[in-house]
Each structure stands twice: as C-alpha cells, then as structure tokens.
C-alpha cells in the first residue's frame, strides 16, 4: 500500500492510534471484531501485519487472522476473504510505503485499505477500518524498498499496534482467560 491520498486517512502516532482503536471497540461493543493482519514473513517491510497478528495472539486477543506462522499474504487473502463472517467488523492491518515525513507513523481510517497496491498486486479493498504502518519511503522500486526496510522499525511498529489493540480489548474485557491470568501475576 502506498500513502497516495493522505487526506483519506489520519496520520497518527501510537497515542492517536490508541484513540482510533478505542473508538472502534466502543462503537462495536458486542460485535465480533476480526483483526486481519496482512503481509508476508518473506519480506522485512511487508512483515508488519504478520508480526502484529503474532503479537496479538501472544497477548490473548481473539479474532486474529494472519500471523508469522500462517501469513495472510497475496496468495491466501482472496480465498480467506470469501470465508469472513458477513456480520464481523474487519480491521485490516498492513504495511505501506509513504512520504519521508510519514515513516514510522500510522494511517488510520474508517474504511478499507487495498493490499499490495505499491507493488500492483491487484487485490480487492478490505476492512471496515484500516491501520497502515508506514514502514519506509515510497520509491521507484517498491519490492526492493520493502526488502531493505529495517526489521527493527517493523518490529517496533508492530509492538505499538499490538499494545494499542490489546489495551482496547482488555478494557472491553475480551482477552482470553489464560492470558489474563498470566498478566495478573
């Protein structure tokens, strides 16, 4: 995904992302939330989604699709989208390339994102809400840029997204019991 139309999304830091996710959770109190973490473990820059998914599972968040173990990538996403529950609220999470001043920030929007847009992936838009982490600058060679993106930056951003979502779900009371007991120690 490329940050081509920043007016459609709010560029936020972790605090702004927390406010965004808190609003989603409060607006959809009793509804099923699905965190669709898009990307692959085969590209550093595109691994943000699977890192987030793995961290969310570790934190006890349910409704997570797309992890390092089972990525939701360009090959599996179209098939997976056909199996998503119609009434679930989908929050799509993906990496994107953007403007130099946006690197390290997040694009949060009510509305879908288009996965793999930066590499002309041709995938359908997905999500009632979307969170995109701007992991690197846009370039003429997006594949190369994604491959050479800092793993440290991606992991740091994934931790921020996972912490924000886990905090919101903890307030909602929606973490698995075994994880709550582990955090209570």
Secondary structure, DSSP 8 states (H G I E B T S, - for coil): -B---GGGSEEE-HHHHHHHHHHHHHHTTTS-EEEEEB--TTSSGGGHHHHHHHHHHHTTBSSEE--SSS-B-HHHHHHHHTTS-TTSEEEEEEEEEE-GGGTT-EEEEES-EETTGGGT----EE-SEEEEEEEEE--S-HHHHHHTS-HHHHHHHHHHHHHHHHHHHHHHT-B-HHHHHHHH-
